Amino acid sequence: MTDANKEKEKIHVLYVDDEEHNLVSFKASFRRSFKIWTAISADDARDILEKEEIHIIITDQRMPDETGVEFLVSILDKHPEPIRMLLTGYSDIEAVIDSINKGQVYRYITKPWNDKQLELSIRNAHEVYSLRKENKILFEKLKKANEQLEFLLRQKLLD
């Protein structure tokens, strides 16, 4: 496999955090395992989502202009496919409940993160992403097959 193919096969992760040193640390920790994009704000993250196919979104909860949950809720309609994870240094139970109910968050992770646990969470989240994508493809094939069967049945009834 070429380097370009290996890079394409990697899990695409977007990490959103208003603290620059967290972005640098995240990228340094995971760049070998995943294809990483970082954003210092929700607006920067939206720009990346418009241009790139992202599989996993990890966002900090506490950001100055928009919370992580608010960001995740705001992108649901336009970008429903990525698996969402919320990262925070605060044990704010209300944020956890909001993230699960409103932002469709797959996992809640506390700061500071454990590299091995976070990598495992990303890989597990990608498995869910892949299964959902595969289910969508299979559903479309089934829908098409049903339409073809209905057409054939109508033709047979008309004969």
Salt bridges, closest charged atoms under 4 A:
GLU7 OE1 - LYS10 NZ 3.45
ASP17 OD2 - LYS111 NZ 2.99
GLU19 OE1 - HIS21 NE2 3.39
ASP43 OD1 - ARG46 NH1 2.91
GLU50 OE2 - LYS78 NZ 3.25
GLU50 OE2 - HIS79 NE2 3.18
GLU53 OE2 - HIS55 NE2 3.53
GLU53 OE2 - LYS133 NZ 3.05
ASP60 OD1 - LYS111 NZ 3.22
GLU66 OE2 - ARG46 NH2 2.55
GLU81 OE2 - LYS136 NZ 3.87
ASP92 OD2 - ARG62 NH2 3.10
ASP98 OD1 - LYS102 NZ 3.78
GLU119 OE2 - ARG123 NH2 3.03
GLU150 OE1 - ARG154 NH2 3.51
